[in-house]
Each structure stands twice: as C-alpha cells, then as structure tokens.
Amino acid sequence: MIKRMNFTGRKRIPRNRVGIQIYDGAPRRFDATVDLEGISLLPDAAVVLEATCARSTVVQRYEFGTVAGIQPQPDRTLRGIDGDNVYFTLKIIDRSER
C-alpha cells in the first residue's frame, strides 16, 4: 500500500463542489461553477482551473478570481486540447507566501 504524505497542508475539495460543462465546436470551450462555501480557505487565495487531456503535454490555466470572489475569466476556450477526455484540476493558491 502506498502511503501519501502531505507536507504542504493541502486540503481536498470534494468533486461535488465543482461543475464543468464542455461545449463542442470549433474551438471547444467550457463553463464551470465552483462552490467553496463552508470550506476553510483564505478569502484572498487565487482560484485556478487547469485543463489537460490524455496523451497531451498541453496544460491550460484559467483564473477564476479569489475564494471570496469567484469570477471566471471571459475566455474559456480549450486551445490545443484536442483529445476526447479533458481533465480539470482545481487549485487554490495562496500567493501571499513563497
């Protein structure tokens, strides 16, 4: 059994707190809803979604404002991510520390 160590104090955010809808077309784009209400996070920490797909080295980062004020950036186009399976990672980044 692999034991995971968490030296950075990371917190796991449940999947049901994030909803993502991908729209096919040329180019593909997505909409996302992020609900961080009730989770103990710093209000001024940045909210970021990263998108990638299988067999690709392309990772796109989309800023979604802060924990206190979630606001998606207007351009949510998936450029360079052409695979069928798109994977998203939600990151909360405390930019006040190193």
C-alpha positions in Angstrom: 0.0 0.0 0.0 1.3 3.4 -0.9 1.1 6.0 1.9 0.8 9.6 0.8 2.4 12.3 2.8 1.0 15.9 2.9 3.8 18.2 4.0 2.2 21.3 2.5 -1.0 21.3 4.4 -3.1 20.7 1.2 -6.9 20.3 1.6 -9.0 18.1 -0.5 -12.0 19.8 -2.1 -14.9 17.4 -2.8 -15.8 16.8 -6.5 -19.4 17.8 -5.9 -18.2 21.4 -5.3 -17.2 21.8 -9.0 -19.4 21.5 -12.1 -17.9 21.6 -15.6 -19.8 21.7 -18.9 -17.8 21.3 -22.2 -19.2 22.7 -25.4 -18.1 21.0 -28.6 -17.5 23.2 -31.6 -14.6 25.0 -33.2 -13.0 25.8 -30.9 -14.2 23.9 -27.8 -14.9 25.9 -24.7 -16.2 25.2 -21.2 -18.2 26.7 -18.4 -17.6 25.9 -14.7 -19.2 26.5 -11.4 -17.1 26.4 -8.2 -18.7 26.4 -4.8 -16.2 26.8 -1.9 -18.8 27.9 0.6 -18.1 26.4 4.1 -14.6 25.3 3.3 -11.9 26.8 5.5 -9.8 28.7 2.9 -8.1 32.0 2.8 -10.5 34.5 1.2 -7.8 36.2 -0.9 -6.3 32.9 -2.2 -6.5 32.5 -6.0 -8.9 30.0 -7.6 -7.4 28.3 -10.7 -8.7 25.6 -13.0 -6.1 23.7 -15.1 -7.2 21.7 -18.2 -5.4 18.9 -20.0 -6.2 15.7 -21.9 -4.8 12.2 -22.1 -1.7 11.8 -24.2 -1.0 15.6 -24.3 1.6 17.7 -22.6 -0.6 20.8 -23.0 -1.9 22.3 -19.7 -4.0 25.4 -19.8 -4.6 27.5 -16.7 -7.8 29.5 -16.2 -8.0 32.1 -13.4 -11.3 32.1 -11.5 -10.8 35.1 -9.2 -10.4 34.5 -5.5 -12.1 32.4 -2.9 -14.1 35.4 -1.6 -15.0 36.5 -5.2 -15.1 33.7 -7.7 -15.3 35.1 -11.2 -14.4 33.1 -14.3 -12.2 34.7 -16.9 -14.2 35.5 -20.1 -12.1 33.4 -22.4 -12.6 29.7 -21.5 -11.5 28.3 -24.9 -9.8 24.9 -24.9 -6.9 25.7 -27.3 -4.5 22.8 -28.0 -6.6 20.3 -26.0 -8.0 18.1 -28.7 -8.5 14.7 -27.1 -11.9 13.3 -26.2 -11.2 13.1 -22.4 -10.5 16.5 -20.9 -9.3 16.5 -17.3 -9.6 19.5 -14.9 -7.7 20.2 -11.7 -9.0 22.8 -9.3 -6.2 24.6 -7.4 -6.4 27.2 -4.6 -3.2 29.1 -4.5 -2.0 31.3 -1.6 0.1 33.9 -3.3 0.9 35.7 -0.1 3.6 33.2 0.7 6.6 31.8 -1.2 
